[in-house]
Amino acid sequence: MAIRNIVKEGDPVLRKTCRSVLNFDDKLAQLLDDMKETMYKAEGVGLAAPQVGMLKRVCIVDVGDGLIELVNPVILEQSGSQTGGEGCLSSPGEYGNVTRPMEVTVRAQDRFGNTFTVTGTELKARAFCHEIDHLNGILFKDKVEGGIRIEK
Ligand code: ZN
């Protein structure tokens, strides 16, 4: 495994739409392993492949109850709403309020290509939405209400 560099806001790779993963091979496993190590080192709760420069529909989430690897994720259902503080490893030190669904059900594939669904509420729902937005070139700042706070 290896730590990869986290791409910062302003890099055009963060504004591209990612391609679906077709090959569930060793390269995908390596990417997921590296993303995991990179996310934990940066103390994030989620990381998307474009944040390490890869335009693939791959993201990971861990809000403290275990790692979830999402390949080709799609939001199947969402309900309710929550407004709260959000940040991004690609925009260090910057935070803002974003409204997200309170509960989200995602369908995705694992690293072997097996399809599964996972439901998250509160922070996990927020993380799923934030990371899946990254796969479509959308950043949390596009959705911030009331301005950005700088906290170093
Ligand atoms: Zn982010």
Residues whose N, C-alpha, C, O or C-beta is under 5 A from the ligand:
A	BS01	ZN	G87 C88 L89
